[in-house]
Amino acid sequence: MLTVEKVRLSTMLKAQDYRRLKDRLQTAKKEDLAREWSALPPWEQLIVFKLMDAPTALDFYGERSLKEKYLLFSGFPLNSIAPVLEDASPEVRRLFVPLPAGFYKTMLAELK
């Protein structure tokens, strides 16, 4: 059974309403976000991860399974979501901020 929040998250992704989605990520409870995120297909998981602010993203990454961490680590470069960014307006592109370079080593260490 889908929760109301899961439907809204999926709807925002399908509508490419990234501003609203980013706002939602900033106010979501960590447990709710993790549950909803886990139900998304991998491509959508990566998009959602790329909309998180850096501290939230690193904390969220640390709590994922090895399989999920591998997906997110593989998608570390911002250009991993190039199809989303390609036709996006400059305003929308600014919503997707690259993670700091130092996070790469931290994320890699957690894969071991």
C-alpha positions in Angstrom: 0.0 0.0 0.0 1.3 3.4 -0.9 1.5 6.1 1.7 0.2 9.6 0.9 3.8 10.9 1.1 5.1 8.2 -1.3 2.6 9.2 -3.9 3.4 12.8 -3.5 7.1 12.1 -3.9 6.6 10.0 -7.0 4.2 12.7 -8.4 6.8 15.4 -7.8 9.4 13.3 -9.6 7.2 12.5 -12.5 6.2 16.2 -12.8 9.8 17.2 -12.5 8.8 19.6 -9.7 12.3 19.6 -8.3 11.9 22.8 -6.3 9.0 21.4 -4.4 10.8 18.1 -4.0 13.9 19.8 -2.6 11.7 21.7 -0.1 10.0 18.4 0.9 13.4 16.8 1.5 14.4 19.6 3.8 11.4 19.1 6.0 10.9 15.3 5.9 11.5 13.1 8.9 14.5 10.9 8.3 12.5 7.7 8.9 9.8 8.8 6.4 12.3 9.8 3.8 14.2 6.5 4.1 11.0 4.5 3.7 9.8 6.4 0.7 13.2 6.6 -0.9 13.7 2.8 -0.7 10.5 2.2 -2.6 11.6 4.3 -5.6 13.4 2.9 -8.6 17.2 3.4 -8.6 17.2 6.3 -11.1 14.7 8.2 -9.0 16.6 7.4 -5.9 19.7 9.0 -7.4 17.7 12.2 -8.4 16.4 12.5 -4.9 19.8 12.0 -3.4 21.2 14.8 -5.6 18.6 17.2 -4.3 19.7 16.7 -0.6 21.9 19.2 1.0 25.4 17.9 1.7 25.2 17.1 5.4 21.8 15.4 4.9 23.1 13.4 2.0 26.2 12.1 3.8 24.1 11.2 6.9 21.5 9.5 4.6 24.2 7.6 2.7 25.7 6.3 5.9 22.4 4.6 6.8 21.9 2.8 3.5 22.5 -0.8 2.6 25.7 -1.8 0.7 23.7 -2.1 -2.5 22.2 1.4 -2.1 25.5 2.9 -1.1 27.0 1.4 -4.3 24.3 3.1 -6.4 24.9 6.5 -4.7 28.7 6.2 -4.8 28.5 5.3 -8.5 26.4 8.4 -9.1 28.7 10.7 -7.1 29.5 13.0 -10.0 26.7 15.5 -10.7 26.8 14.6 -14.4 25.4 11.2 -13.4 22.0 12.8 -13.7 22.8 14.5 -17.0 19.5 13.6 -18.6 17.7 15.6 -15.8 20.1 18.6 -16.1 20.3 18.7 -19.9 17.0 20.3 -20.6 16.6 22.0 -17.2 16.5 25.7 -16.8 19.5 27.4 -15.0 17.2 27.8 -11.9 16.5 24.1 -11.8 20.1 23.1 -12.3 21.1 25.2 -9.3 18.9 23.0 -7.1 21.3 20.1 -7.8 24.5 21.0 -5.9 27.6 18.7 -6.3 28.7 17.1 -3.0 32.0 18.4 -1.7 35.0 16.4 -3.0 35.9 15.2 0.4 32.7 13.3 0.6 34.0 11.0 -2.1 36.6 9.5 0.2 34.1 9.2 3.1 31.6 7.5 0.8 34.3 5.1 -0.6 35.5 4.2 2.9 31.9 3.2 3.9 31.8 0.8 1.0 34.6 -1.3 2.4 
